[in-house]
Amino acid sequence: MLAMFVLKSGTTEAQEFNLNNQESSLTVAGTSSLHDWHVTAENKSGKITFKNLEACLIESCNLVVVAESLKSGKSSMDKNTYKALNTDDYKNITFQLVEVKEVVSKGDGKFSVKSIGDLTITGIKNRISLDFTVGTRGGKINLVGEKKIKMTDFEIDPPTALFGTITTGDDLTIKFTTIFK
């Protein structure tokens, strides 16, 4: 009987889930001297792996956004965005989880997570703190969060338009609802 328990407990496998691009959303919002603005990421991919799903013990998590899939609905703004992000040289924006600092169960398959990860934009990698909630129900993993960053922290010059008469603020807010299956 003890041997069966040892064998059974030793076969715990990590559970891996892939990002569902259609059901997930990621927006970046900012300000300018003319109006507030936002862009939406149309092409996202990633994976999350759990050591223990029921306890929300995350082993790894990564996210990739194709930089030129950030769309505002205005082609001139998109061109300014791609120029600022230097998309000719840097095709992707990435996040790689480095460490989970704290997981708090909120009951019913919901968890509050405090983490540290590497965010890379225009080839500049910065270690950031990232807090998010995790829902683990019905074969889906739902991550929801928000993070404020500064463009200049990633050596991005805030874009201007109309010969500098329209300026963009340095502060950005990234909001995400990411569905993994």
Secondary structure, 3 states (H helix, E strand, C coil): CHHHHHHHHCCCCCEEEEECCCCCEEEEEECECCCCEEEEECCEEEEEEEEECCCCEEEEEEEEEEHHHEECCCHHHHHHHHHHCCCCCCCEEEEEEEEEEEEEEEECCEEEEEEEEEEEECCEEEEEEEEEEEEEECCEEEEEEEEEEEHHHHCCCCCEECCCCEEECCEEEEEEEEEEC
